[in-house]
Amino acid sequence: MEPTRLKPECIKCLIKGQIDKHPKDITEQEKVDYMQGILKLIGDARKSMSSPAIVRSIYALQKKMFGYERDFSDIKRHFNEVMMAWEDRINRELEASEDDLKLGLQYAMTGNYIDFGAMEHVDEEKLQKLLEAAKDNPIDEAEYQAFRSDILRAKKIAYITDNCGEIVLDKLLIQVMKRLNPEATVTVIVRGEDVINDATMEDALQVGLTQVAAVIGNGSNVGGTCLDEISQQSRDVIDAADVIVAKGQGNFETMSECGRNVYYVFMCKCEMFARRFRVPLYTGLLVNDRNL
């Protein structure tokens, strides 16, 4: 039985976030056609569909009707550079830490703030404050100890990324995992095509992620990981992994309840997630799929 991924809050958020995403100079009838098109896409969606999968259909509608496709290339390069400027400082902290894996997780989940899918604007001042307070982010101790044990025992690790900028912190966490378990093979999976500000192979090359682990694209243009749509290569990597690290809300929304040993690492950036996990907004989380 397929899990129910489409929630009432997701429907409200999809409508609120996309209903006005049309050119300002179109006719009233074109606005009606567009709005009805969005409502039909949401209304026809299976309850097992995730928000990221529906958003892909909405973007396709926008492109078909208006030739509208926002280019995030400059934004992605900028936030990659912003986080690369933090890299040496954070790496020194990790090397000096008594528990570099936990600190690496805290930084990695904090970097998930850089998300233009969940937010219209990413406040760089807020990002800086979140990074400065990253080590204070609480992590469930039982979940963390299970994660640490799994990393130490793993032979194959799949690391599924989310956003630009954030992948600099993913890179640092992967380096920590490889120091803890040099025998483990780590394969990083990025998006196969441009999706909002999600990380692709171009971003992985820019931040030097390809220098610390093998990186592959997942062949998909969904802002998440729909296991029935990604490339066979990516699916094989995930199926063979002893441990899967999946970054971001989009990966949680598309993969949750898949039954694999997936550790979701993300920041709660919407009220639904905050209520579900009973934490304040902008709190980082480490959650294993088998404990959902």
N, C-alpha and C positions, 0 to 999 in steps of 0.2 A: 504493500500500500504506500502510495506516494505521500510524503509529508505535506502539510498545508503551509505554504510559505507566504501566501498573499494574505496580509492582515488588514483589518479596517483602517488602522493608522497609516499603512502604506498607501492605500487607495487615496485617502485624504491628502497625503503628502505628494503623491504623483500629480493629482489634479491641481493642487495649489502651486506646485513648482513648475508645471509645464503649460498650464492653460493660457498664460499670457506670453509664452515664448514664440511670438510671431512678429514679423516686421510691423512697424507702427503705421506704415502708409498703405496697408491693404484695405480692401473694401469690407463693409459690414458682412456681406455674404461670405467672403473668404474667411473672415473670423469665425462665423458660424460653422462653416465647413470644417475648419481646423479643430474647433472645440468639439464638434460632434465626432470627428475622427478620433480624437484622444479618448473621449468617453466610450466609444465603441471598442477601441483597443483594450481598454481596462475592463469593460464589461464582458468581452469575449475571452479574457485571459482565464486559463485554468487556475484553480486554487493552488495548484502545486507550483505555479510560476512565481519567480522571485521578482522583486521590483527592478533589479538591474536588467533582467531579460525584457521586461515590459518597456523600460526606458529605451532600450535599443530600438524597439518598434516605433516608439514616439519620435526618436531622432530620424528614423527612416522616413516617417511621415513628414517631418519638417523639411527634410532635404527634397522629398518628392514635390511638395507643394510650393516651397519658396527657394529651393536651392540653398537652404540655410544649413550651414555646418560651421560651428564656431571652431576656430583654430587655437589650440592651447599650446602651440609649439614654443612661443616666447615665454609663456608662463612656466612651462615645464623646465626650460633651460634655466630660467631665473631661480626657481626654487631648488633645482639641483645645485646651482652655484651657492645659494644661501646656506644649504646644509653642508656642502663641501667645506665652507668656511668654518663650520663647527667641528669638522671631522677630527682634526689633530687634538683639539681640547678634549673631546669626548673619549677619544682613544686613550689618551693619557689617564683619564679618570678610570677607564676600564682596566688598564694595566695595573693601576694602583689599588684597585678595589679588592676587598676580601672575598667578594662574591660577584665576579665579573659577569656571570651568566644572568643573574637577577638584574643587575644594573643595565646590562645590554637589553634585556626585555623591557625594562622601564623606559629606556630611551626609544626603543623601537615602537612601542605602543603610543608614546607621546608624538612621534613623527606622523602618526596616522591622522593628526589634526589637519594636515595639508590635503584637503579634500574638497574640490570644487563641485563634486557631485552632491555632497551632503550640505554644502554651504555655498551661497552666492559669492562670498568674499572670504579670503583667508587673511586674517589680521596678523601681520608679521610681528607686531609688538606683542600680541597675545602668544604667538608661537614662541617667541623668545622667553616669555615668562613661564610658559609650560615646560620648555626645555630646562630652564634653570631650576624648576621644581620637580623634574622627572624622577629623581631618586626618592622623593617622598610619596610617589604613587604606590598605594598598597597593592600587594599581590597575594592572592589566596595561598597560604603556605602549603596546604596539602596538594593543590594543583601544581604549584611550583616544584615541589619535591618529586612528584610523579614525572613532570616534564624533564627535570634534571636527570633522573634515573633513566628515562627513555633515551635521552640524548647520549648518555654515557654508554648505553648498550647498543645503540643503533648501528647498523651497517650501511643503511641507505636513508638519507633524509631528503625530503622534497620541501622546498621553501617557495611558497606562492606569494608573490609581491602584490602590492596595491598601487600606491601613488608615487609620483615623482617626488624628489626631495627626500621623502621618507625612505627611499631605497638606499640612501647613504647610511642610515642607521641600521637598515637590514644588513648591509655589507659588514658593518662593525659587529653585529650580533652573530653573523655567520662565521666571522673570524674567531670569535670567542668559542662558538660551538666546535670549530675545527681544532682549536687548541685543547679543548677538553677531551675530544675524541678524534685524534688524528687519523684513525682507521676508517672513519665514516666517509662515505661519498655524499657530497651535497650537490643537488641539482636545483637550480633556481628557475622558476617558471614566471615569465612576464606575460603581459597581454600580447596577443598576436597582431592586433591592429590598434590604431589610435582610438581611445575611448576617454573622453573628457581629459583629465590630467593624469590618468593611470600610466604607470611605467611600462614602457616597451623596450625592445632591444636597443633602440637609440639612446634611451636614458641609461640603461645598464652600461653601455659603452662610455657615455659621458662621465659617469661617476666612478668608473673603474671596477664595477661589480664583476665583470667578466675576468678580471685578473685574480679573483679569489675563489671563484666557483664556476662550474659549467652553467650556462644560461641558455634557455630555450624559450621561444614564443609559444603560446598555447593555441595559436591558430584561430582565435575567436575575437570578436569585437563586442563582447558583453563585459560590463564593468564588474566582473566576478568570475566564478569558475563553474560553469554549467557542465557537469561531468559527461553528459550525453552529447555535448557539442564540441568539446575541445579536440585537438589533434590526437591521433593515436599515440604519437610519441609522448605527449604530455600525460595522456591517460596511463600509458605504460609506466612512466616514472612514478606517478601517484600510486598506482596499484602495487608497485614493487617496494614502495617506501615503508620502512618500519615506523617512521615518524613523519608527520606532515605538519608544517607550520604554515598557516594561512592568515595573511595579514588583511585587516580592514573589514568594515561592515559588509561590503559587497561580497566578499568571499564567504563571510558567515551566512549571509542571506541566501546565497546560491548553493552552498555545500552542507549547511547544517542538517543533522540527522542522517548523514550519509553512512554512519556506522564504522567509519575508519578511525584510526588513531590520529585525529586532527586536533592540533592545538591552535585555536583562534586567538590572535593577538590584535587587539584593536582599541580604539577610543570611542566611547559612547558619545555620539554627536547629535542624537535626536532623542526626543522625549520617550518614544516607544522603547528604545534600548535602555535608557536610564531607568524606566519603570520596570522593565523585564528583569534587569539585574540588580535593581534596588540600589543604584548608585547615583551621585550627582552627575550632571552633564560634564563632559570633558574628563571623565575618569577612564583610565586605561584598564583593560581586562585581559586575563589569560583564562581561557575556557576550553576544556576538552570536549569533543563531540560526544563521547560516550557518557558524559555526565549531564547532558542536556535534559 
